[in-house]
């Protein structure tokens, strides 16, 4: 995976099953629920050349509306520190996507939110602090 490129998007809502149906019908996207979890994979523009794919799930951050883009980075910790140094902020701290990646939700100085994503097949949730 190329570093510092947009990798995927996520769409959030209180009723993700209904949203999945909406995006299927609105754009003809392939939207399939992952077994056993409240997450749907989205394939946009399947078979029609390069396309950005994503997912759909329950809203993780209350009041956060819109779609979230994720940027693949070589080091989540270094990138988060650089974002803070440049006047950005951390919205949701480093979180594991089990056996897939580490993710942090950040904001730029204008408060625009996006995710930074470090692929890691060994990622697993960190222990809760005492």
DOZA-391486 format. One line per field, with one value per residue (C-alpha): residue number from 1; residue in three letters; chain; x, y, z. Coordinates in Angstrom, 1 decimal, m for minus. Each point is the difference from the previous one (the first is absolute). Layout:
DOZA-391486
nr: (NUM;...)
rest: (Ala;...)
kette: (A;...)
u: (X;...)
v: (Y;...)
w: (Z;...)
This chain:
DOZA-391486
nr: (1;2;3;4;5;6;7;8;9;10;11;12;13;14;15;16;17;18;19;20;21;22;23;24;25;26;27;28;29;30;31;32;33;34;35;36;37;38;39;40;41;42;43;44;45;46;47;48;49;50;51;52;53;54;55;56;57;58;59;60;61;62;63;64;65;66;67;68;69;70;71;72;73;74;75;76;77;78;79;80;81;82;83;84;85;86;87;88;89;90;91;92;93;94;95;96;97;98;99;100;101;102;103;104;105;106;107;108;109;110;111;112;113;114;115;116;117;118;119;120;121;122;123;124;125;126;127;128;129;130)
rest: (Unk;Unk;Unk;Unk;Unk;Unk;Unk;Unk;Unk;Unk;Unk;Unk;Unk;Unk;Unk;Unk;Unk;Unk;Unk;Unk;Unk;Unk;Unk;Unk;Unk;Unk;Unk;Unk;Unk;Unk;Unk;Unk;Unk;Unk;Unk;Unk;Unk;Unk;Unk;Unk;Unk;Unk;Unk;Unk;Unk;Unk;Unk;Unk;Unk;Unk;Unk;Unk;Unk;Unk;Unk;Unk;Unk;Unk;Unk;Unk;Unk;Unk;Unk;Unk;Unk;Unk;Unk;Unk;Unk;Unk;Unk;Unk;Unk;Unk;Unk;Unk;Unk;Unk;Unk;Unk;Unk;Unk;Unk;Unk;Unk;Unk;Unk;Unk;Unk;Unk;Unk;Unk;Unk;Unk;Unk;Unk;Unk;Unk;Unk;Unk;Unk;Unk;Unk;Unk;Unk;Unk;Unk;Unk;Unk;Unk;Unk;Unk;Unk;Unk;Unk;Unk;Unk;Unk;Unk;Unk;Unk;Unk;Unk;Unk;Unk;Unk;Unk;Unk;Unk;Unk)
kette: (A;A;A;A;A;A;A;A;A;A;A;A;A;A;A;A;A;A;A;A;A;A;A;A;A;A;A;A;A;A;A;A;A;A;A;A;A;A;A;A;A;A;A;A;A;A;A;A;A;A;A;A;A;A;A;A;A;A;A;A;A;A;A;A;A;A;A;A;A;A;A;A;A;A;A;A;A;A;A;A;A;A;A;A;A;A;A;A;A;A;A;A;A;A;A;A;A;A;A;A;A;A;A;A;A;A;A;A;A;A;A;A;A;A;A;A;A;A;A;A;A;A;A;A;A;A;A;A;A;A)
u: (0.0;1.4;0.7;m1.7;m2.8;m3.7;m0.9;m3.7;m3.1;m2.5;m3.6;m1.7;m3.6;m2.3;m1.7;2.8;m2.1;m2.4;2.9;1.5;m3.3;0.0;3.5;m0.8;m3.0;1.4;3.3;m0.3;2.9;0.7;m0.6;0.5;m0.2;3.1;m1.0;m0.5;0.6;m1.8;2.1;m0.8;2.7;m0.7;1.3;m0.6;0.3;0.8;1.4;0.1;3.7;1.7;m2.4;0.3;m1.7;m1.2;m2.3;m3.1;m0.6;m1.5;1.0;3.1;0.2;m3.3;m0.9;2.5;m1.9;1.3;2.5;3.4;3.1;3.1;3.6;2.4;3.2;3.2;0.0;m3.3;1.8;2.4;m2.7;m2.3;2.9;0.6;m3.7;0.0;3.2;m1.6;m3.1;m2.3;m1.6;m0.8;m3.7;0.2;3.3;1.7;m2.3;0.5;m2.0;0.7;2.5;m0.2;1.3;0.4;m2.1;m0.2;m2.6;1.5;m1.0;1.9;0.3;m3.4;m1.6;m0.5;0.1;1.7;1.6;3.6;0.5;3.1;m0.5;1.1;m1.3;1.1;m2.0;m2.2;m1.8;2.2;m0.6;m2.3;1.9;m0.2)
v: (0.0;3.4;2.3;3.3;m0.7;m0.1;m3.7;m0.2;1.7;m0.7;1.1;0.1;m0.1;m1.1;m2.5;m1.4;m2.8;2.7;2.1;m3.1;m0.3;3.7;m0.1;m3.2;1.6;3.5;m0.9;m3.8;m0.7;m3.5;0.2;m3.2;m0.5;m1.6;m3.2;0.5;3.7;3.2;1.0;0.0;0.1;2.3;m0.5;3.1;m0.1;m3.7;m1.1;3.5;0.9;1.3;0.8;0.8;m2.5;0.3;m1.1;0.9;m0.4;1.5;3.5;m0.2;3.7;1.6;3.0;m0.9;0.2;m0.6;m2.4;m0.6;m0.4;m2.0;0.7;m2.9;1.0;m1.8;0.9;0.9;1.3;2.2;1.4;0.7;1.9;2.0;0.9;1.3;2.0;1.6;1.1;m3.0;m2.0;m3.6;m0.7;m3.7;m1.6;m3.0;m2.9;m3.5;m1.4;m3.6;m1.8;2.8;3.4;2.8;3.1;3.4;2.7;3.4;3.5;2.7;3.5;0.9;m2.9;m2.2;m3.6;m3.0;m3.2;m1.1;m3.7;m2.3;m3.5;m2.6;m3.6;m0.5;2.9;m0.9;2.2;1.6;m0.9;2.4;2.3;m0.8)
w: (0.0;m0.9;2.9;0.6;m2.5;0.7;0.5;0.6;1.4;2.7;0.3;3.4;1.2;2.7;m2.4;m2.2;m1.5;m1.4;m1.2;m1.8;m1.8;m0.8;m1.6;m1.9;m1.6;m0.4;m1.7;m0.8;2.3;1.3;3.8;2.0;3.8;1.6;1.8;3.8;0.2;m0.7;m2.9;m3.7;m2.8;m2.9;m3.5;m2.0;m3.8;0.0;m3.4;m1.4;0.5;3.1;2.9;3.6;2.2;3.6;2.8;1.9;3.7;3.2;0.8;2.2;0.9;1.1;m2.2;m2.7;m3.3;m3.5;m1.5;1.5;m2.2;1.2;m1.0;0.1;1.9;0.7;3.8;1.7;3.1;m2.0;m2.2;3.0;1.7;m3.2;m0.3;3.6;m0.7;m3.0;1.9;m0.5;2.7;1.0;0.0;0.8;1.2;m1.5;m0.3;m1.4;m2.9;1.0;m2.2;m2.6;1.1;2.5;m0.5;1.6;m0.8;m0.3;m1.0;m2.0;1.4;m1.6;1.9;m3.1;1.2;m1.7;1.0;m0.2;m0.6;0.6;m1.4;2.5;m0.1;3.6;1.3;3.0;2.5;2.6;3.6;1.9;2.3;3.7)
